[in-house]
Amino acid sequence: MERGHRVAGGDRLGKTIIFARNQEHADFIAKRFDANYPAYAGRFARVITHSVNYAQQLIDDFSDPAKEPHIAVSVDMLDTGIDVPDVVNLVFFKPVRSKSKFWQMVGRGTRLRPDLYGPDAPKEDFLIFDVCGNAEYFNAGLDAGDVRLGLSLAARTFATRVRLLRAAIESQYDEGFRTDLVSRLGGGVRDLPRSNFLVRPHMAAVERFANDDVWKNLTDSDAATAEQELANLASVTPGEGEEESKRFDLLVLQAELAALCGDTQALSRLGAQLVKIAQALQEQGNIPRIAAHLPLIESVVETGTESGAWDSADPLWLESVRRKLRELIPLIEKKKRNIVYSNFVDTMGDISEVTLGGVHEQIFDVSYFRERVEIHLRGHLDHISIQRLRRGRALTEEDLEALEGLLLESGAGSKEDLERASEGDLAGFIRSLVGLEPEAVQEAFSEFISETTLNTRQLQLINMIVAQLTRGGRMDAGALYESPYTDLAPHGPEDLFPDKSVDRIIEIVNRFGGRHGVHGEGSAEKTA
């Protein structure tokens, strides 16, 4: 409030984002602000997080130069994605150790704003108040490495149900079980809001899979398409119940899938987690809602005491456990931690200005650039060079020049911005945005599949690879040893395939992992 950039003739602090560590921290910051500035209490500084009611309305108000709040205290929600040109102050009130996230957060202040301070007085810079040593950390070059984000809980649950239905159809398991899955999956697709900007690019798949008949006759190819096109849309509509209930759903559905596929190792591991949950519920049997289901809870606990009992667990019984216990899971008492507030006298050292090293190179917001470019590319999928790229064909120098011109037409940035975002691999960068044609990826695996007879789990892993390559255009073979592949094969593809087959799979994946082949006129065509 003393040193921040000010607007309105210097009468008011400019738009400010405070990055807090967690919800309790954010609430505490807002309370201390209100206590110190009672005239502004409840209006000037507001907490904007996923836990706050009407968060989107608060964001809209924050984005309006004339409206309160003027200080947004946030936990993760405003770290990336938000575009408020009036932001002139950023307060880093938490340590950040991901380099890409740090620069994305810094990017919240980089939006241009003409006439911010008056006519012909545009925004020329912004201030970062760093109280957790982030500038020193990154100036010292201590990069802790970035963490790859996984699929959302809703997406993983949807994908598991798709695999479960495919396994049930293949094994001709109980018709009622299959009918319930068909109703759940088809109904979820029909509930998707057609006007949502995330849904619109996938309308063809949405319309097709809104038909229950497609689910009733689900093929391996359909299952891969459903995972690729629809899984990430599952979070567009709110799920049923609280987060704990949804996590329980995923756990039990994974157990049902393991039971259908005969994966006793995974079933035993998942069953052990179910027993722990049942025991936690059993300890709170004095709660009437839990007491009403004690016989079922005790049966889960008893199953865990019998040697090899999980090997023969029936998916129908597991589904009954899921339905009857899911609403009880939030009742399990969580471990409590007392929040300790210190009562020390605050001491502040000398205020000093630090030049943030690499700011000119790093201030470029790659995620924002990718978003702009992807929107532009989606409207030009019929471009001949993009068609060649999506079909896995080698590109000529003329193709690359045409693609570069197409991206520069988007207005997302300069040629230098494009070079930095693509890191010298223009074709690979575009392919990561528009993906590959499913036929191109399936063709790459067709010979491998035709040479041997694959069981259900082997096919599932191949279909997951096909879906990822189709969606993202390229893939590192190391991903086979990470989630979600380890959900199916905990120790890697060697759990499912002999060494020769694993080498072949990695060879095919690597074919799409490197830089896209380029050939010139009169030269031999190189492979992708």
N, C-alpha and C positions, 0 to 999 in steps of 0.2 A: 504493500500500500504506500510505502514511502518512496521506493526506487523504481517501481514499475512504470512502463509507458502509459501515458494518460491521454484521454481524448476529451471531446466536448470542451475545447478551449482549456484543457488542463484541469477541469473540474471533476472528472470521473476517471477511475482506473479503466484502462482498455480491457477488452475481452481477454480473459485469463483462464488457462486450464491448469489445475493442480492434479498431478498424477499421484494418487495415494496408494498405499500398499495393500490394504484390504478394506472391507466394508466398515469394520469398527474404526479403523484409522480415519476413513473418509468422514464418518459421522462425527468423530471427535474434532477433526479440523473445522468442520462447519459450526459446531457448537462453540469452539473457542473464538472463531471469527465473530459470531453473533454476540458473544459476551464482550468482546473488545470493541465492537462497532454496533451497539444496540439500535442505532437509528436505521441501520441496514438489515437488522435481524430478520431472518426468514425469507428475504427477497433477493438480496444482492449476491450472496454466495449460496449455491444449492448443490446438494449431492446428486449426481447423475450416474447411476449404476443400474445393472440388470435387476437389482432387488428393489428398486424404487418404482412406485406406481406412476404412471403417466410419464415415463422416462423419455419417450419420443416427443411428447409435447414440450418437455423441458429443453430438449435438444433444439427443437424448432425455435423456441423463445431465445435460447442462447445464440442461435444463428442470426437472429434479428438484431441489428446494431442498436435499435432504440429500446429493446425490451430487456427486462431482467429475466434470468440472472446474468451478471457480468463476470462472475467467477464460477466455473464449473469444477467441482471436486469429483474426480472419477477414478474408478478402479477398472482398468482394461477397456471399458466401453468406448472411451474417446482416444485410446492410444493410437488407433489406425482407422482409416476409412472416412472419418468426419472431415468435412471441407467447410471451414468457417474463416473466410479471408480476414475478418476483423481481429482474429487472435494475434495479440502482440506480446503476450507474456506466457511463458511456460514454466511451471514449477515442478521440478523432479524431486518428489518427496518419497522416493523409493529407489533402491538400487536396481539397475537394469544390467544384465550381463549378456544379453543377446545383442550382437552388433546390429543385425538387420532391424530388430524391434526398436533399438535405441534411435536409429536414424529415421525410422517411420514415425516415431513419437516427435522427434525434432521437426519432421515434415509438417506437423500440424501448424507450425508458425510460418511456413514458407509461401503461403498463398498470397498473391498480389492483391492490393486493395487501393484503387485510385481514390484520391480526395478524402482519405481517412481522417487527416488532421485539419481539413478545410480545403477550399478550392485550390487545385494545383499543388496540394501538399499530400502526396501519396505515402503509403506505408513503404519505408525503405529498409527496415530491419525489424528484428524482434529480440526480446530478451529471454534468456534461459536462466532461471534461478535454480542452481544445482546444489542441494544440501546433502547429497548422499555420495559424493565423490565419483559420479559417473564420468564427468569430463576428464578427470585425472586417470580413471581406469582405461578409457579408450585412447587417450593421448599416449598412454604408456604401451599401447599395442597389446594389451592383455585380453585377447579375444577368447571367450570361454566356449565359442562354438554355438551355432544356432540349433534349436530344437525343432524337429519336424512335427507339425501338427497332424494329429490323426483325425479320423472321421468322427463326426458328432455321434452322441449316444443314439439319437433317433435314426441316423443313417446306418449305424452298425446293427441296430435292432431290425430295421427293414431288410437289410441284406441277409441277416440270419434267417428271417422268415422266408425269404425267397429260396435260400438254399434248403431250408427245412421242407418246403413244399415240393421242391424238385426231388429230394430224397424220398419223400413219402409217395410221390407218384411213381417213381422208379421201382420202389419196393412193394407197391400196391398196398401200402399200409392203410389202416382203418379209414373208411370213406368219410365218416363224420369228422375225423381229425383233419382230413384234407379240405372238406367243405368249409370248416371254420377258418382255415388259413386262407382259402380263396376269398371268403367274405371279408376277412380282415384286410388283405392286400388290395383287393379291388375297391373296397370301400374307402381305404386310405387315399387311393389315387383319385377317386371321384370327388373326394372332399378338398382336393387341391384347388386353390383359387386361380381360375384361368387368367385373371388379369394381372397376377403377380409377376414382376419382372424376372424373377428367377425361374418361374414356371414356363413363361412364354417360349423360350428357346427350345423347350422339350415338348411342345404341344403334340407333335405326331405320336411320340411314345405315350404321353398322358392319355390321349384319346384311345389309343389301341389298348392299353392296359387297364382302362376304366371298364373294359368288357370282361366279365367273369369267365367267359368261355376261354379266353386266352390263358388265364391262370389255371383253369381246369386241365388244359392240355399243354402245360408249360414244358417246353423243350430246353435243352442245355443252352442253345443259342438265345432263346427268349429270356432265360434266367440271367445270362450275362448282360443282355441289353437292359433288363430291368434294373440290375445293380448299377450299371454304368449311367443310365439316364435318370433314374428315379430316386436312388438311395439318398442323394444329397438334398432332395426336395422334401424328405420326410419331416424335417424340422420347420418347414414353412407353416404347418398347422400345429397348434399346441397338442402335445400328447396327453394321455390320461394319467392323472395322479401326480404325485410329487416325484422329485428326482430319484429318491431312494427306491420308490416303487418301479420306476422305469429301469433302473440298474438291475433290480431283481428280475424283471422281465427278461432282460438280455441274458443274465446268468442261466435262467431256467431254459430259455429257448436254445442256448448253446448246448445245454445238457441233453435236451430232446434230440438235437441234431447229432450229437455224439452217439446217443443210443440207437438212432436209426441207421447210422453209418457203421455201427459196430466198433467205434473207437473207444475201447475200454479204458485206455490210459487217460484220455481227456475226460471221460465220464467219471472216472474215479476222482480226478482232481476237482472237477466242478461239483461233484457230490460232496466232497469234503467241505467246500465253501457253503453249500446248502445246509449241512449239518450244523456248522457254526452259527448260521443265521437262525436255524430252528432252536438251537440251545439258548440263544439270546432271547428269543420270544418266550421260551419255556420259563426262563428266569423271571419274566414279568407276567406270569399266568394269573396274577390277581386282577389284571385289567379285564373287565368283562368282554370286550371285543376279542381279546386274545384267548380268554378262557373258553369261548364258544368253539374254538378250533383246536383245542389242546389235543384231542385224539389224532388229528392229522399231523400236528407238529411233532407229537411223540413218535409217530410212525416214521417220520423223516429222520429223527435222531436214532431210532432203533436200526434203521437201514444202514446207518453209518457204523454201527457196532458189529454188523454181520460181515464176515469175511467174504469178499467177492459179490456182495449183494447188489452193488451198483452196476455190475456187469450185465445184469438182466433187468435193469430198471426199464419200465414201460413208458414210452413217451406220453401216452394218455394219462397215466398216473402223475407224471411230472407236470403236465398241463393243468391237471386238477390242483396240484400244489400251487402252481403259479397263480391261478385265478383266485383261489381262496385266501392266499396269504399275502398277495402283493399290497393290499391296502393296509396291512398290519405293519409292514416294514418300517414306515416312518415313526411308529410308536417305540421302536427300539431306542433305549436311552443312549444318547451319545456321550462320549467322554467329555467331561467339562473341564475347561481351562479358565482359571481366574485371570482377568485382565488386570495387570498391575500398572497403576498410574503413578509416576514418580512425582515427588514434591520438591525437587531440587530447584535452586535458583538458577534461571537460565543465564548462561554466559555466552557471549558471542565474541569470536576473535575479530581481527581486523578484516573488514570487507575488502576483497580484492577482485579484480577483473582478470579472467582467464581467457586466452584465445583458444578456441576449440580446434585442435589440429585436424586437418583433412576436411574442414567444413565445406569447402568449395567443391570437392569431389563427392562427398557423401550426402550433401543436402538434397540431391536428386532423389525423388521418391519413386522407386522402381514399381512398387505395388500400384500407385496411382497411374503411372505410365502404362502398365500392363492392362489395367481396367479399361482405360481409354482406347488402347489399341485393339483389345479383344472385341469390344463393342463394334468397332469399325470393321474388323475382319469378318465378324459374323454376318455382316451384310454383303460380303463379297466372296462367299464360299464357292460360287460358280466360276471364279477367276481361274483361268486355265493353269496358272502356275501353282495356285493353292490346291487345285484338283490333283496335279501331279504329286505335290508334296504329301497330301493326305492318302494317296494310293501307294506311297512308298517308293515312288519312282525317283531316279537321279535327276538333278536339276542342272540346267545349263547356266552359264554366266548371264545370259539374257533373262532367264527366269529370276535369278537373284536380283538383278537390276530392277525388274518389274515389281518384285515383292518389296524391295526397299522403297520404291516410289509410292507403292500402295500404302505403306505404313506412314510415310511422311505426309501423305494426303490427309491422314486422320487428324493432324493438328495437335497430336499429343505431345510432341516435342521436336527437338532439332535432330539432325543427323548424328551429332555427338551423343545425344541422349539415347538414340537408338543403338549406337555402338556399345554404350555402357550397359544398357539393359540386356542386349543379346550376347554380350561378352565375346563378340567375334564370331558367333555361330547364328547367323540370321535365320537360316532354315530351321535349325533346332528350336530357336526362340518362337518362331511362328507355329511350329508343330506342337509346342507345349501349350499353345493357346487354342488351337483349333482341333487338335487330336488327329487320329488316323481313321481312315475308313475301316469299319469292322472287317470287311472282306479282305483288306490288305493284310491285317494281322492274322486272321484265320487262315489265309493262304500260307503264311509263313509257318504255321503250326500244322498244316494239313498233312504233310508228308510224315511228320513225327507221329501224329495221331493214327494215321493209317497203318503204320508199321507194327503197332502193338495193340492189344486189347487193354483199355484203361478201366479201372474200377471207378466208383462214384467219387471217392475223395480225390483221386488223381485228376479226374475230369474237372472237379471243382477248382483245384489249384490252377489248372491250365486256363479255365474260364476266367478266373480272377486276374491272371496275367493279361489275357486278351482284353478284358474290360479296362485295366489300368493303361495299357498301351493305346487303346482306342480313345480313352478319355484324355490322357496327357501327352500322347505322341512319342514319349520316350520313357525309359525306365532304367535305373541302375540295378544290376543283378544282385547287389547287396540287399535290395529291398525284400528279396525272397526270405531273408533271415530276420525280418522285422514284422510287426503287426501290420495288416491283418493276416499275413500269410502264416505267421507262427500260431495263430488261433487254430489253424487247420493242421499245420506241421510244426510243432513246437521247436524242433531242432533243425529246421530247414527242409528243403525238398528231399534230402536224403532219407527222411522218415517215410517217404511214399514211393520213391523211385530208386532203381539201382544207379550206381555211379555213372555208367555210360549215358543213361537217360538224363541225369542231372547235368552232365557236361553239355548235352545236346540242347537242353532247355536254356542254359546260361548262354550258349552260343547264339541262339535265336534272339534272346533278350538283348544281348550286346549288339546285335545287328541294328537294333533301333536305339541303342544308348549313345552311340557316338555322333560325330558331326555328319550331317547328311551329305551323301556323295554328290559331286558336281562334275560335269563333263563339258568339254567344249566341242565346237564343231570339228568333225572329222576324227575325234578321239574315241577310244573305247569307253563305253558307259560303265561307271563304277556302281557298285551296289550301295544301298542306303547304309 
